């Protein structure tokens, strides 16, 4: 039994017609008929009912079709991975990140990577965390940079911490708490919070509840957004307060102020990649990231 026989079977099952399947496969109709018969003989089970030249799948055929689709899909993925592996250092690398939060991280990494692996072409995509995970699962990107995010459990992703920083409280400049040099999390208890939305940043709601829980309260969330600038803008409009990484202080924040927290809540930056991605370019990049941030961990 060869993969082409399985491909023939799936095509006939899709078309439910030897004639149409033969045209689609560009093979002679008698030859295709023989191949399907041969497959049934090898399996020792009929895959199709044949009634007046009309085809329909037997129960065994439906079962085998589902398994065959999986097998062909896995075979295609394996070939894709092998081709990427064969590229070696002369390939490309697709990288996802959130520009608002990681705009200082990526230039540092790319500069070091370019010096050691000049023949690899990095392509950088500014995506929400949720879109990064989707692109990673679809093999559209190879690696991404995320913060406090919940990984899809079924995707076979690997994650690695590369650095930590401090989270800061973001308040409207009109709020009396904005006059303090340092705040405690408990000081924010009466105020509504603005957070990243789960649709854009999986795990954001869990994180804010966990952090505020350490100070003994459950936060009231007034609204959810997709980007840090939007959070800052809504804070400036006095719609709530927020917690953001220290790097975000460089974003435009007229009407909002950043204040350190006494608890020193940490912001994490991690790299995430798919475990089965065998690309040498990817693993060279991961090695470069580790070297760049070895002193920050």
Phi and psi restraints in degrees (value plus and minus 20) as a CYANA .aco file:
   2 UNK   PHI    -133.7   -93.7
   2 UNK   PSI     141.4   181.4
   3 UNK   PHI     -79.5   -39.5
   3 UNK   PSI     -52.9   -12.9
   4 UNK   PHI     -85.8   -45.8
   4 UNK   PSI     -53.5   -13.5
   5 UNK   PHI     -84.2   -44.2
   5 UNK   PSI     -58.9   -18.9
   6 UNK   PHI     -87.9   -47.9
   6 UNK   PSI     -58.6   -18.6
   7 UNK   PHI     -83.7   -43.7
   7 UNK   PSI     -61.1   -21.1
   8 UNK   PHI     -79.7   -39.7
   8 UNK   PSI     -65.6   -25.6
   9 UNK   PHI     -79.8   -39.8
   9 UNK   PSI     -66.5   -26.5
  10 UNK   PHI     -82.7   -42.7
  10 UNK   PSI     -60.1   -20.1
  11 UNK   PHI     -85.8   -45.8
  11 UNK   PSI     -62.8   -22.8
  12 UNK   PHI     -83.2   -43.2
  12 UNK   PSI     -61.3   -21.3
  13 UNK   PHI     -84.6   -44.6
  13 UNK   PSI     -56.2   -16.2
  14 UNK   PHI     -87.6   -47.6
  14 UNK   PSI     -61.8   -21.8
  15 UNK   PHI    -107.2   -67.2
  15 UNK   PSI     -44.3    -4.3
  16 UNK   PHI      31.5    71.5
  16 UNK   PSI      17.1    57.1
  17 UNK   PHI    -180.5  -140.5
  17 UNK   PSI     104.6   144.6
  18 UNK   PHI     -84.0   -44.0
  18 UNK   PSI     -60.0   -20.0
  19 UNK   PHI     -81.9   -41.9
  19 UNK   PSI     -71.1   -31.1
  20 UNK   PHI     -87.1   -47.1
  20 UNK   PSI     -58.5   -18.5
  21 UNK   PHI     -84.1   -44.1
  21 UNK   PSI     -60.0   -20.0
  22 UNK   PHI     -82.8   -42.8
  22 UNK   PSI     -61.0   -21.0
  23 UNK   PHI     -83.5   -43.5
  23 UNK   PSI     -63.5   -23.5
  24 UNK   PHI     -85.4   -45.4
  24 UNK   PSI     -58.1   -18.1
  25 UNK   PHI    -105.3   -65.3
  25 UNK   PSI     -33.1     6.9
  26 UNK   PHI      40.9    80.9
  26 UNK   PSI      25.0    65.0
  27 UNK   PHI    -146.0  -106.0
  27 UNK   PSI     140.6   180.6
  28 UNK   PHI     -89.2   -49.2
  28 UNK   PSI     121.3   161.3
  29 UNK   PHI     -78.7   -38.7
  29 UNK   PSI     -66.4   -26.4
  30 UNK   PHI     -80.2   -40.2
  30 UNK   PSI     -57.4   -17.4
  31 UNK   PHI     -85.2   -45.2
  31 UNK   PSI     -61.5   -21.5
  32 UNK   PHI     -85.0   -45.0
  32 UNK   PSI     -61.1   -21.1
  33 UNK   PHI     -79.2   -39.2
  33 UNK   PSI     -63.1   -23.1
  34 UNK   PHI     -84.8   -44.8
  34 UNK   PSI     -58.5   -18.5
  35 UNK   PHI     -85.1   -45.1
  35 UNK   PSI     -61.4   -21.4
  36 UNK   PHI     -87.3   -47.3
  36 UNK   PSI     -62.1   -22.1
  37 UNK   PHI     -81.1   -41.1
  37 UNK   PSI     -62.4   -22.4
  38 UNK   PHI     -83.3   -43.3
  38 UNK   PSI     -59.5   -19.5
  39 UNK   PHI     -83.1   -43.1
  39 UNK   PSI     -63.3   -23.3
  40 UNK   PHI     -83.4   -43.4
  40 UNK   PSI     -57.5   -17.5
  41 UNK   PHI     -87.2   -47.2
  41 UNK   PSI     -59.9   -19.9
  42 UNK   PHI     -85.2   -45.2
  42 UNK   PSI     -57.0   -17.0
  43 UNK   PHI    -102.0   -62.0
  43 UNK   PSI     -36.9     3.1
  44 UNK   PHI      40.0    80.0
  44 UNK   PSI      18.4    58.4
  45 UNK   PHI    -176.3  -136.3
  45 UNK   PSI     118.4   158.4
  46 UNK   PHI     -92.6   -52.6
  46 UNK   PSI     117.5   157.5
  47 UNK   PHI    -120.4   -80.4
  47 UNK   PSI     -44.4    -4.4
  48 UNK   PHI    -148.5  -108.5
  48 UNK   PSI     125.1   165.1
  49 UNK   PHI    -106.7   -66.7
  49 UNK   PSI     118.7   158.7
  50 UNK   PHI    -141.7  -101.7
  50 UNK   PSI      92.7   132.7
  51 UNK   PHI    -153.0  -113.0
  51 UNK   PSI      87.1   127.1
  52 UNK   PHI      33.0    73.0
  52 UNK   PSI      27.4    67.4
  53 UNK   PHI      47.9    87.9
  53 UNK   PSI      -9.7    30.3
  54 UNK   PHI    -120.4   -80.4
  54 UNK   PSI     117.8   157.8
  55 UNK   PHI    -127.5   -87.5
  55 UNK   PSI     126.1   166.1
  56 UNK   PHI    -171.1  -131.1
  56 UNK   PSI     131.0   171.0
  57 UNK   PHI     -97.9   -57.9
  57 UNK   PSI     119.4   159.4
  58 UNK   PHI     -96.0   -56.0
  58 UNK   PSI     152.7   192.7
  59 UNK   PHI     -80.5   -40.5
  59 UNK   PSI     -61.5   -21.5
  60 UNK   PHI     -84.1   -44.1
  60 UNK   PSI     -56.5   -16.5
  61 UNK   PHI     -84.1   -44.1
  61 UNK   PSI     -60.7   -20.7
  62 UNK   PHI     -85.4   -45.4
  62 UNK   PSI     -62.0   -22.0
  63 UNK   PHI     -82.4   -42.4
  63 UNK   PSI     -66.0   -26.0
  64 UNK   PHI     -88.2   -48.2
  64 UNK   PSI     -52.4   -12.4
  65 UNK   PHI     -83.8   -43.8
  65 UNK   PSI     -65.4   -25.4
  66 UNK   PHI     -80.8   -40.8
  66 UNK   PSI     -65.9   -25.9
  67 UNK   PHI     -87.8   -47.8
  67 UNK   PSI     -56.1   -16.1
  68 UNK   PHI     -88.3   -48.3
  68 UNK   PSI     -59.8   -19.8
  69 UNK   PHI     -78.7   -38.7
  69 UNK   PSI     -63.5   -23.5
  70 UNK   PHI     -82.5   -42.5
  70 UNK   PSI     -63.7   -23.7
  71 UNK   PHI     -82.8   -42.8
  71 UNK   PSI     -63.8   -23.8
  72 UNK   PHI     -87.6   -47.6
  72 UNK   PSI     -57.9   -17.9
  73 UNK   PHI     -84.4   -44.4
  73 UNK   PSI     -62.9   -22.9
  74 UNK   PHI     -85.4   -45.4
  74 UNK   PSI     -58.9   -18.9
  75 UNK   PHI     -81.6   -41.6
  75 UNK   PSI     -61.5   -21.5
  76 UNK   PHI     -84.0   -44.0
  76 UNK   PSI     -60.4   -20.4
  77 UNK   PHI     -85.3   -45.3
  77 UNK   PSI     -59.9   -19.9
  78 UNK   PHI     -84.1   -44.1
  78 UNK   PSI     -61.6   -21.6
  79 UNK   PHI     -83.4   -43.4
  79 UNK   PSI     -61.5   -21.5
  80 UNK   PHI     -80.0   -40.0
  80 UNK   PSI     -65.8   -25.8
  81 UNK   PHI     -84.4   -44.4
  81 UNK   PSI     -59.3   -19.3
  82 UNK   PHI     -84.3   -44.3
  82 UNK   PSI     -61.8   -21.8
  83 UNK   PHI     -83.0   -43.0
  83 UNK   PSI     -59.9   -19.9
  84 UNK   PHI     -86.7   -46.7
  84 UNK   PSI     -59.0   -19.0
  85 UNK   PHI     -81.7   -41.7
  85 UNK   PSI     -58.9   -18.9
  86 UNK   PHI     -88.0   -48.0
  86 UNK   PSI     -37.5     2.5
  87 UNK   PHI     -87.2   -47.2
  87 UNK   PSI     -48.7    -8.7
  88 UNK   PHI      38.7    78.7
  88 UNK   PSI    -157.4  -117.4
  89 UNK   PHI     -97.7   -57.7
  89 UNK   PSI     -32.5     7.5
  90 UNK   PHI    -117.1   -77.1
  90 UNK   PSI      17.3    57.3
  91 UNK   PHI    -129.2   -89.2
  91 UNK   PSI    -180.6  -140.6
  92 UNK   PHI    -143.3  -103.3
  92 UNK   PSI     143.9   183.9
  93 UNK   PHI    -160.2  -120.2
  93 UNK   PSI     104.2   144.2
  94 UNK   PHI    -122.0   -82.0
  94 UNK   PSI     104.9   144.9
  95 UNK   PHI    -143.2  -103.2
  95 UNK   PSI     111.2   151.2
  96 UNK   PHI    -126.3   -86.3
  96 UNK   PSI     125.3   165.3
  97 UNK   PHI    -179.7  -139.7
  97 UNK   PSI     150.1   190.1
  98 UNK   PHI    -127.1   -87.1
  98 UNK   PSI      89.4   129.4
  99 UNK   PHI     -80.4   -40.4
  99 UNK   PSI     -55.4   -15.4
 100 UNK   PHI     -83.7   -43.7
 100 UNK   PSI     -50.9   -10.9
 101 UNK   PHI    -127.0   -87.0
 101 UNK   PSI     -41.0    -1.0
 102 UNK   PHI    -142.2  -102.2
 102 UNK   PSI       0.3    40.3
 103 UNK   PHI     -88.9   -48.9
 103 UNK   PSI     -37.9     2.1
 104 UNK   PHI    -111.3   -71.3
 104 UNK   PSI     -42.7    -2.7
 105 UNK   PHI     -96.1   -56.1
 105 UNK   PSI     -69.2   -29.2
 106 UNK   PHI     -84.9   -44.9
 106 UNK   PSI     -64.7   -24.7
 107 UNK   PHI     -77.7   -37.7
 107 UNK   PSI     -57.2   -17.2
 108 UNK   PHI     -81.8   -41.8
 108 UNK   PSI     -63.8   -23.8
 109 UNK   PHI     -91.3   -51.3
 109 UNK   PSI     -66.7   -26.7
 110 UNK   PHI     -83.8   -43.8
 110 UNK   PSI     -55.6   -15.6
 111 UNK   PHI     -82.2   -42.2
 111 UNK   PSI     -64.8   -24.8
 112 UNK   PHI     -88.8   -48.8
 112 UNK   PSI     -58.7   -18.7
 113 UNK   PHI     -86.3   -46.3
 113 UNK   PSI     -60.6   -20.6
 114 UNK   PHI     -84.0   -44.0
 114 UNK   PSI     -54.4   -14.4
 115 UNK   PHI     -85.3   -45.3
 115 UNK   PSI     -56.8   -16.8
 116 UNK   PHI    -112.4   -72.4
 116 UNK   PSI     -55.1   -15.1
 117 UNK   PHI    -146.3  -106.3
 117 UNK   PSI      48.7    88.7
 118 UNK   PHI     -87.1   -47.1
 118 UNK   PSI     -38.0     2.0
 119 UNK   PHI    -107.3   -67.3
 119 UNK   PSI     -25.1    14.9
 120 UNK   PHI    -111.2   -71.2
 120 UNK   PSI     111.8   151.8
 121 UNK   PHI    -118.9   -78.9
 121 UNK   PSI      86.3   126.3
 122 UNK   PHI    -102.1   -62.1
 122 UNK   PSI     115.1   155.1
 123 UNK   PHI    -136.2   -96.2
 123 UNK   PSI     106.0   146.0
 124 UNK   PHI    -131.9   -91.9
 124 UNK   PSI     114.2   154.2
 125 UNK   PHI    -147.1  -107.1
 125 UNK   PSI     104.4   144.4
 126 UNK   PHI    -104.6   -64.6
 126 UNK   PSI      88.0   128.0
 127 UNK   PHI    -154.9  -114.9
 127 UNK   PSI     130.5   170.5
 128 UNK   PHI     -82.6   -42.6
 128 UNK   PSI     141.1   181.1
 129 UNK   PHI     -81.3   -41.3
 129 UNK   PSI     -62.4   -22.4
 130 UNK   PHI     -80.7   -40.7
 130 UNK   PSI     -61.0   -21.0
 131 UNK   PHI     -89.7   -49.7
 131 UNK   PSI     -51.6   -11.6
 132 UNK   PHI     -83.8   -43.8
 132 UNK   PSI     -64.6   -24.6
 133 UNK   PHI     -83.9   -43.9
 133 UNK   PSI     -59.4   -19.4
 134 UNK   PHI     -85.0   -45.0
 134 UNK   PSI     -64.7   -24.7
 135 UNK   PHI     -84.7   -44.7
 135 UNK   PSI     -55.6   -15.6
 136 UNK   PHI     -86.2   -46.2
 136 UNK   PSI     -64.1   -24.1
 137 UNK   PHI     -83.7   -43.7
 137 UNK   PSI     -54.9   -14.9
 138 UNK   PHI    -105.8   -65.8
 138 UNK   PSI     -17.8    22.2
 139 UNK   PHI      44.6    84.6
 139 UNK   PSI       4.0    44.0
 140 UNK   PHI     -99.6   -59.6
 140 UNK   PSI     -54.7   -14.7
 141 UNK   PHI    -142.2  -102.2
 141 UNK   PSI     143.6   183.6
 142 UNK   PHI    -121.9   -81.9
 142 UNK   PSI     -51.0   -11.0
 143 UNK   PHI    -175.2  -135.2
 143 UNK   PSI     132.7   172.7
 144 UNK   PHI    -164.3  -124.3
 144 UNK   PSI     142.4   182.4
 145 UNK   PHI    -130.2   -90.2
 145 UNK   PSI     106.2   146.2
 146 UNK   PHI    -157.2  -117.2
 146 UNK   PSI     148.7   188.7
 147 UNK   PHI    -129.3   -89.3
 147 UNK   PSI    -145.5  -105.5
 148 UNK   PHI     -97.8   -57.8
 148 UNK   PSI      62.2   102.2
 149 UNK   PHI    -145.9  -105.9
 149 UNK   PSI     130.8   170.8
 150 UNK   PHI    -114.2   -74.2
 150 UNK   PSI     101.1   141.1
 151 UNK   PHI     -98.0   -58.0
 151 UNK   PSI     126.0   166.0
 152 UNK   PHI     -82.0   -42.0
 152 UNK   PSI     108.6   148.6
 153 UNK   PHI     -92.7   -52.7
 153 UNK   PSI     -45.0    -5.0
 154 UNK   PHI    -114.8   -74.8
 154 UNK   PSI     -19.7    20.3
 155 UNK   PHI    -108.5   -68.5
 155 UNK   PSI     -29.6    10.4
 156 UNK   PHI      50.4    90.4
 156 UNK   PSI      17.6    57.6
 157 UNK   PHI    -107.8   -67.8
 157 UNK   PSI     129.9   169.9
 158 UNK   PHI    -130.4   -90.4
 158 UNK   PSI     123.4   163.4
 159 UNK   PHI    -150.9  -110.9
 159 UNK   PSI     130.7   170.7
 160 UNK   PHI    -168.3  -128.3
 160 UNK   PSI     108.8   148.8
 161 UNK   PHI     -89.7   -49.7
 161 UNK   PSI     112.1   152.1
 162 UNK   PHI    -133.0   -93.0
 162 UNK   PSI     -48.8    -8.8
 163 UNK   PHI    -184.3  -144.3
 163 UNK   PSI     140.0   180.0
 164 UNK   PHI    -148.2  -108.2
 164 UNK   PSI     127.8   167.8
 165 UNK   PHI    -155.4  -115.4
 165 UNK   PSI    -188.5  -148.5
 166 UNK   PHI    -125.0   -85.0
 166 UNK   PSI     120.4   160.4
 167 UNK   PHI    -104.9   -64.9
 167 UNK   PSI     122.9   162.9
 168 UNK   PHI    -136.5   -96.5
 168 UNK   PSI     131.7   171.7
 169 UNK   PHI    -102.4   -62.4
 169 UNK   PSI     118.4   158.4
 170 UNK   PHI    -136.5   -96.5
 170 UNK   PSI     102.3   142.3
 171 UNK   PHI    -149.8  -109.8
 171 UNK   PSI     137.8   177.8
 172 UNK   PHI     -84.8   -44.8
 172 UNK   PSI     121.2   161.2
 173 UNK   PHI     -85.6   -45.6
 173 UNK   PSI     -35.9     4.1
 174 UNK   PHI    -103.0   -63.0
 174 UNK   PSI     -32.2     7.8
 175 UNK   PHI     -95.0   -55.0
 175 UNK   PSI     113.7   153.7
 176 UNK   PHI     -75.1   -35.1
 176 UNK   PSI     -50.8   -10.8
 177 UNK   PHI     -83.8   -43.8
 177 UNK   PSI     -40.5    -0.5
 178 UNK   PHI     -86.9   -46.9
 178 UNK   PSI     -35.2     4.8
 179 UNK   PHI    -101.5   -61.5
 179 UNK   PSI     -34.5     5.5
 180 UNK   PHI     -97.6   -57.6
 180 UNK   PSI     128.9   168.9
 181 UNK   PHI     -95.9   -55.9
 181 UNK   PSI     -56.8   -16.8
 182 UNK   PHI    -157.9  -117.9
 182 UNK   PSI     123.5   163.5
 183 UNK   PHI    -138.2   -98.2
 183 UNK   PSI     133.3   173.3
 184 UNK   PHI    -117.8   -77.8
 184 UNK   PSI     130.5   170.5
 185 UNK   PHI     -75.3   -35.3
 185 UNK   PSI     -58.0   -18.0
 186 UNK   PHI     -81.8   -41.8
 186 UNK   PSI     -45.4    -5.4
 187 UNK   PHI     -83.0   -43.0
 187 UNK   PSI     -44.9    -4.9
 188 UNK   PHI    -108.8   -68.8
 188 UNK   PSI     -22.8    17.2
 189 UNK   PHI     -73.2   -33.2
 189 UNK   PSI     -63.0   -23.0
 190 UNK   PHI     -94.8   -54.8
 190 UNK   PSI     -28.7    11.3
 191 UNK   PHI    -119.3   -79.3
 191 UNK   PSI     125.8   165.8
 192 UNK   PHI     -93.4   -53.4
 192 UNK   PSI     131.4   171.4
 193 UNK   PHI    -128.3   -88.3
 193 UNK   PSI     125.6   165.6
 194 UNK   PHI    -127.8   -87.8
 194 UNK   PSI     107.6   147.6
 195 UNK   PHI    -151.2  -111.2
 195 UNK   PSI     151.7   191.7
 196 UNK   PHI     -90.9   -50.9
 196 UNK   PSI     123.5   163.5
 197 UNK   PHI     -98.5   -58.5
 197 UNK   PSI     126.0   166.0
 198 UNK   PHI     -79.8   -39.8
 198 UNK   PSI     -53.0   -13.0
 199 UNK   PHI     -85.9   -45.9
 199 UNK   PSI     -43.3    -3.3
 200 UNK   PHI    -126.0   -86.0
 200 UNK   PSI     -50.3   -10.3
 201 UNK   PHI    -158.4  -118.4
 201 UNK   PSI      62.8   102.8
 202 UNK   PHI     -77.6   -37.6
 202 UNK   PSI     110.4   150.4
 203 UNK   PHI      77.2   117.2
 203 UNK   PSI     -26.4    13.6
 204 UNK   PHI     -83.3   -43.3
 204 UNK   PSI     -62.8   -22.8
 205 UNK   PHI     -86.3   -46.3
 205 UNK   PSI     -61.6   -21.6
 206 UNK   PHI     -79.5   -39.5
 206 UNK   PSI     -61.9   -21.9
 207 UNK   PHI     -84.5   -44.5
 207 UNK   PSI     -67.5   -27.5
 208 UNK   PHI     -85.6   -45.6
 208 UNK   PSI     -55.2   -15.2
 209 UNK   PHI     -87.7   -47.7
 209 UNK   PSI     -59.1   -19.1
 210 UNK   PHI     -86.4   -46.4
 210 UNK   PSI     -63.6   -23.6
 211 UNK   PHI     -85.3   -45.3
 211 UNK   PSI     -68.1   -28.1
 212 UNK   PHI     -87.5   -47.5
 212 UNK   PSI     -50.0   -10.0
 213 UNK   PHI     -81.1   -41.1
 213 UNK   PSI     -51.0   -11.0
 214 UNK   PHI     -87.3   -47.3
 214 UNK   PSI     -41.3    -1.3
 215 UNK   PHI    -118.3   -78.3
 215 UNK   PSI     -14.6    25.4
 216 UNK   PHI      66.9   106.9
 216 UNK   PSI       0.9    40.9
 217 UNK   PHI    -165.8  -125.8
 217 UNK   PSI     140.0   180.0
 218 UNK   PHI    -122.4   -82.4
 218 UNK   PSI     103.5   143.5
 219 UNK   PHI     -91.2   -51.2
 219 UNK   PSI     127.6   167.6
 220 UNK   PHI    -113.5   -73.5
 220 UNK   PSI      99.8   139.8
 221 UNK   PHI    -117.4   -77.4
 221 UNK   PSI      98.2   138.2
 222 UNK   PHI    -105.5   -65.5
 222 UNK   PSI     -55.7   -15.7
 223 UNK   PHI    -182.3  -142.3
 223 UNK   PSI     139.4   179.4
 224 UNK   PHI    -142.8  -102.8
 224 UNK   PSI     121.6   161.6
 225 UNK   PHI    -151.1  -111.1
 225 UNK   PSI     159.4   199.4
 226 UNK   PHI    -126.2   -86.2
 226 UNK   PSI     -34.7     5.3
 227 UNK   PHI    -163.3  -123.3
 227 UNK   PSI     135.0   175.0
 228 UNK   PHI     -80.9   -40.9
 228 UNK   PSI     -63.5   -23.5
 229 UNK   PHI     -77.9   -37.9
 229 UNK   PSI     -55.1   -15.1
 230 UNK   PHI     -87.6   -47.6
 230 UNK   PSI     -57.9   -17.9
 231 UNK   PHI     -80.9   -40.9
 231 UNK   PSI     -66.8   -26.8
 232 UNK   PHI     -83.8   -43.8
 232 UNK   PSI     -60.9   -20.9
 233 UNK   PHI     -82.0   -42.0
 233 UNK   PSI     -60.6   -20.6
 234 UNK   PHI     -92.2   -52.2
 234 UNK   PSI     -52.9   -12.9
 235 UNK   PHI     -82.2   -42.2
 235 UNK   PSI     -65.1   -25.1
 236 UNK   PHI     -80.3   -40.3
 236 UNK   PSI     -49.1    -9.1
 237 UNK   PHI    -102.9   -62.9
 237 UNK   PSI     -14.4    25.6
 238 UNK   PHI      47.1    87.1
 238 UNK   PSI      13.0    53.0
 239 UNK   PHI    -112.4   -72.4
 239 UNK   PSI     -23.0    17.0
 240 UNK   PHI     138.5   178.5
 240 UNK   PSI    -190.9  -150.9
 241 UNK   PHI    -140.1  -100.1
 241 UNK   PSI     150.1   190.1
 242 UNK   PHI    -168.2  -128.2
 242 UNK   PSI     144.2   184.2
 243 UNK   PHI    -138.6   -98.6
 243 UNK   PSI     105.9   145.9
 244 UNK   PHI    -158.8  -118.8
 244 UNK   PSI     134.4   174.4
 245 UNK   PHI     -81.2   -41.2
 245 UNK   PSI     131.1   171.1
 246 UNK   PHI     -76.7   -36.7
 246 UNK   PSI     -51.4   -11.4
 247 UNK   PHI     -79.9   -39.9
 247 UNK   PSI     -46.9    -6.9
 248 UNK   PHI     -91.8   -51.8
 248 UNK   PSI     -29.8    10.2
 249 UNK   PHI     -83.1   -43.1
 249 UNK   PSI     -40.1    -0.1
 250 UNK   PHI    -101.3   -61.3
 250 UNK   PSI     -28.8    11.2
 251 UNK   PHI     -95.9   -55.9
 251 UNK   PSI     136.9   176.9
 252 UNK   PHI     -82.2   -42.2
 252 UNK   PSI     107.5   147.5
 253 UNK   PHI    -163.6  -123.6
 253 UNK   PSI      26.0    66.0
 254 UNK   PHI     -79.6   -39.6
 254 UNK   PSI     109.6   149.6
 255 UNK   PHI      70.3   110.3
 255 UNK   PSI     -25.6    14.4
 256 UNK   PHI    -149.2  -109.2
 256 UNK   PSI     130.6   170.6
 257 UNK   PHI    -147.1  -107.1
 257 UNK   PSI     129.7   169.7
 258 UNK   PHI    -124.3   -84.3
 258 UNK   PSI     114.4   154.4
 259 UNK   PHI    -153.3  -113.3
 259 UNK   PSI     116.7   156.7
 260 UNK   PHI     -88.0   -48.0
 260 UNK   PSI     136.1   176.1
 261 UNK   PHI    -125.4   -85.4
 261 UNK   PSI     119.3   159.3
 262 UNK   PHI     -83.2   -43.2
 262 UNK   PSI     -51.2   -11.2
 263 UNK   PHI     -97.5   -57.5
 263 UNK   PSI     -29.8    10.2
 264 UNK   PHI      30.3    70.3
 264 UNK   PSI      40.9    80.9
 265 UNK   PHI     -85.6   -45.6
 265 UNK   PSI     109.3   149.3
 266 UNK   PHI    -109.6   -69.6
 266 UNK   PSI     122.2   162.2
 267 UNK   PHI    -125.8   -85.8
 267 UNK   PSI     114.1   154.1
 268 UNK   PHI    -126.3   -86.3
 268 UNK   PSI     124.5   164.5
 269 UNK   PHI    -142.7  -102.7
 269 UNK   PSI     105.0   145.0
 270 UNK   PHI    -145.9  -105.9
 270 UNK   PSI     135.8   175.8
 271 UNK   PHI    -123.8   -83.8
 271 UNK   PSI     124.8   164.8
 272 UNK   PHI    -151.2  -111.2
 272 UNK   PSI     116.9   156.9
 273 UNK   PHI    -166.5  -126.5
 273 UNK   PSI     148.2   188.2
 274 UNK   PHI    -108.2   -68.2
 274 UNK   PSI     110.1   150.1
 275 UNK   PHI     -77.7   -37.7
 275 UNK   PSI     -57.6   -17.6
 276 UNK   PHI    -105.2   -65.2
 276 UNK   PSI     -19.3    20.7
 277 UNK   PHI     -92.5   -52.5
 277 UNK   PSI      92.9   132.9
 278 UNK   PHI    -115.1   -75.1
 278 UNK   PSI     -14.5    25.5
 279 UNK   PHI     -76.6   -36.6
 279 UNK   PSI     106.2   146.2
 280 UNK   PHI     -85.8   -45.8
 280 UNK   PSI     -54.2   -14.2
 281 UNK   PHI     -79.7   -39.7
 281 UNK   PSI     -62.4   -22.4
 282 UNK   PHI     -81.2   -41.2
 282 UNK   PSI     -66.9   -26.9
 283 UNK   PHI     -92.2   -52.2
 283 UNK   PSI     -48.0    -8.0
 284 UNK   PHI     -85.0   -45.0
 284 UNK   PSI     -60.3   -20.3
 285 UNK   PHI     -85.3   -45.3
 285 UNK   PSI     -64.5   -24.5
 286 UNK   PHI     -78.9   -38.9
 286 UNK   PSI     -61.7   -21.7
 287 UNK   PHI     -81.7   -41.7
 287 UNK   PSI     -59.7   -19.7
 288 UNK   PHI     -84.9   -44.9
 288 UNK   PSI     -62.4   -22.4
 289 UNK   PHI     -79.4   -39.4
 289 UNK   PSI     -65.3   -25.3
 290 UNK   PHI     -79.7   -39.7
 290 UNK   PSI     -62.1   -22.1
 291 UNK   PHI     -87.2   -47.2
 291 UNK   PSI     -59.6   -19.6
 292 UNK   PHI     -83.6   -43.6
 292 UNK   PSI     -55.7   -15.7
 293 UNK   PHI    -133.3   -93.3
 293 UNK   PSI      -4.4    35.6
 294 UNK   PHI     -78.9   -38.9
 294 UNK   PSI     -55.8   -15.8
 295 UNK   PHI    -100.8   -60.8
 295 UNK   PSI     -32.5     7.5
 296 UNK   PHI    -113.2   -73.2
 296 UNK   PSI     -26.7    13.3
